[in-house]
Amino acid sequence: MGNFTTSSILLLFLFSSVVTSLPLSTNSRWIVDDRGRRVKLACVNWASHMEPVLAEGLSKQPMDTIAKRIVSMGFNCVRFTWPLYLITNDSLASLTVRQSFQQLGLLESIAGIQANNPSIIDVSLIKAYQAVVSSLGKNNVMVILDNHISKPGWCCSNLDDNGFFGDKYFDPDLWITGLTRMATLFNGVTNVVGMSLRNEPRGPKQNINDWYKYMPKGAEAVHSANPNVLVILSGLSFDRDLSFLKNQQLKLTFSGKLVFEAHWYGFSDGQTT
Ligand SMILES: *[C@@H]1O[C@H](CO)[C@@H](O)[C@H](O)[C@H]1NC(C)=O
C-alpha cells in the first residue's frame, strides 16, 4: 500500500509536469504556458514545403506512427513548414494529394501514401496539411506553422527569388494575405502554438529598412487573425543576424506573443559567402 501510494504520487507528478496548458505566451525572455510555467519548445522540423506540398514521409509511415515516434524521441513540438502558395494559389490548394504526386510523376509515392495514409490520398493539399496538424494534436505535439518559402520546392539559396520582400516570388502583400488566411484557418486549433512568419530572409534584396517595414505588418496580421499564437520572427542573412534589434526595437500593438528565432549552424561562424 505504501509503495502503491508513492508510485501513484510520482506518476501524478510526472503527468502534471508534462502537460502544457495552452496557449503559450512570453514573459520577459521566456516562453510560458497559460499558467505562467516555463515551456521549452523542442521541435523537430517536418517539411511540407517541397514540390508535392505534402509532409515528407507519408508514403512510408502512417502519420500517427510518425507523431508517436517524434514524441518517443523526446520532442514536444513540430516546426511544420508550408509554402505560401499553398494558401494563396487556389488551384494548388485544391489539388488532391494524388493529383499533386501524379503531376510530378511520383507514382511509387502514390502507392505508398495509399498504403500508409489512405485517408488523405484523395483530399486537397490544404486538407492533408490540416490532417497532419490534427494527428500531431491527438498525440499532444505542439505545432509551429513555418512559412518556409513561397513557391514550393527546396529551400533556400541567396538566388532562389524567394528570399526577401520584393523578390520575384516574395510579394509582401500576398505574404500578408497568406499569413492571415493560415492564422485564420488554424484559429481554434489548440496545438498550433506559434507561427514563424518567414524562414531565413536572405539574398541581394535584403535590408534592414524593409525588414522593419514588413515584419510588423505580418506580425499584426497574424495576431489579429489568431491572437493565441506566438508570432515568431527571423532575422537577416539566413536568420543568422538579429543584431539590428539592439539599435531599434520592433514596435507592435500587442505584447506577450513576440518571439525571435535565430539560426546557428555548424558552419555559421566560418561561412564565407
Ligand atoms: C498555382 O498552382 C498551379 C498548380 O500547381 C500552378 O500550375 C500555377 O503555376 C500556380 N500559379 C501561380 C501564380 O503560382
The ligand as a Gaussian input file, in Angstrom:
#p B3LYP/6-31G(d) Opt

LIG

0 1
 C       -0.760000      27.842000     -58.995000
 O       -0.656000      26.449000     -58.844000
 C       -0.749000      25.720000     -60.048000
 C       -0.784000      24.253000     -59.681000
 O        0.393000      23.854000     -59.062000
 C        0.417000      26.102000     -60.946000
 O        0.316000      25.409000     -62.175000
 C        0.389000      27.606000     -61.188000
 O        1.539000      27.980000     -61.907000
 C        0.358000      28.356000     -59.870000
 N        0.163000      29.783000     -60.128000
 C        0.972000      30.686000     -59.615000
 C        0.622000      32.110000     -59.945000
 O        1.932000      30.444000     -58.914000

